Amino acid sequence: MQPDPLLQRSLNAVWHPCTQMKRHERQPLVPIVRGEGPWLIEAGGRRLLDGISSWWVNLFGHCNPDINAALHEQLDTLEHVMLAGCTHEPVVALSERLSALTGHRLGHAFYASDGASATEIALKMAVHYWRNLGRPEKNGFACLAGSYHGETVGALAVTDVAIFRDAYAPLVRDATILPTPDARTATGGESAADVARRAAGILEGWLAQHHARTAALIVEPLVQGASGMVMYDPEYLRLARALCDRYEVLLIADEIAVGCGRTGSFFACEQAGIWPDLLCLSKGISGGYLPLSLVLTTDALYAAFYDDDSARAFLHSHSYTGNPLACRAALATLDLFERDDVLNANRERARRLGEAARDSFSSHPAVRHLRQRGMIVAFDIEGAATDFASRFFTAGLSHGVLLRPIGSTVYFMPPYVIDDTHIDHLMAGARAALAAALA
């Protein structure tokens, strides 16, 4: 069998992300030539069910006809204009609709192109906010153990995943890492809410001592993704919001991965009945089509920058900020949520996904902590070998599924267009991949 020339060209020309390139000498790249709903089609015609939404971005399937049509129309109107000194209908309409989804508690959308940039924006806004209020000493940050907020230098300061952070430690500013309310750490009959209250108690003690020099606490609401789909009770968010208010510390919600309906509500924070001071959104907001991220803020935070003095303005920019094509893709994505009543439809879809996962894996001797939050299902493998993730990934491909474990954690985060047949295929492929990876 002749090697695919595209693979060799890619190895010669492309430096792939989060990848030890030498591994592709023995684990070939997957040459994708077409997408169709939940499926990705390889150059040889093999179909792979995209069980992780291509790194959590794809919501309504590949080559969605409604998003395609919106982009075709936008291409004939306006492809891009700088947002410094100019504006356009798609960015205004998207900002208005997102604010409305928060009940207008948040707005003033500031745009970038990727999740890490949104984190950087939120961190810079937080520090600059306190500076504008005459309190420049409030410039520190706190985050949760196992947190992941991006891999740019600023975002790494609040990312607690060693493999991302350690190599660049000389560049990274220190932040305080506080205990995660991970429900798996429950002991002695504790509930997930008990674990949340215990973690919040430690947060309270820390804020009591350090709030005077702390700008913000940043969290991934309900699910900490890159550390292994860590899930926790909404009680932590309720208590963290109250503590941040009491100690005058901003709360940043990183909804880059968990927003846009992934946890069951459009914004994960809604399940706790709270709103942050800054909310970061990316990944699914454009339906997985184009790079887009944004930060929503409160009126009070925005007002602290509104002044005749240019030095009090928020000093940050991206060339493609608020790109019309990306905004139009996001508007089409929001249209689909409304037209198809997606959040309600996903309740049944999530029930079926969780039921299938429990039927397939709950009695497996190596499976621990099978858990679910909305359209995210995960479990851990006890005693997994160091190469478990790559073995599982490769085996999954041979059984028609694209799944990419995080260390010893297998997870499913499929697009919102899967049906019962797709779920059955996904679970069958995952069962076969698990058996092969553990063999």
Secondary structure, DSSP 8 states (H G I E B T S, - for coil): ----HHHHHHHHH---TT--GGGGGTS----EEEEEBTEEEETTS-EEEETTHHHHT-SS-BT-HHHHHHHHHHHTT-S---SSS---HHHHHHHHHHHHHTTTSSEEEEEESSHHHHHHHHHHHHHHHHHHTT-TT--EEEEETT----SSHHHHTT---HHHHGGGGGG----EEE----GGG--TT--HHHHHHHHHHHHHHHHHHHGGGEEEEEE-SSEE-TTT-EE--THHHHHHHHHHHHTT-EEEEE-TTTTTTTTSSSSGGGGGT---SEEEE-GGGGTTSS--EEEEE-HHHHHTT-SS-GGGS-----TTTT-HHHHHHHHHHHHHHHHTTHHHHHHHHHHHHHHHHHHHHTT-TTEEEEEEETTEEEEEETT--TTHHHHHHHHHHHTTEE---BTTEEEE---TT--HHHHHHHHHHHHHHHHHHH-
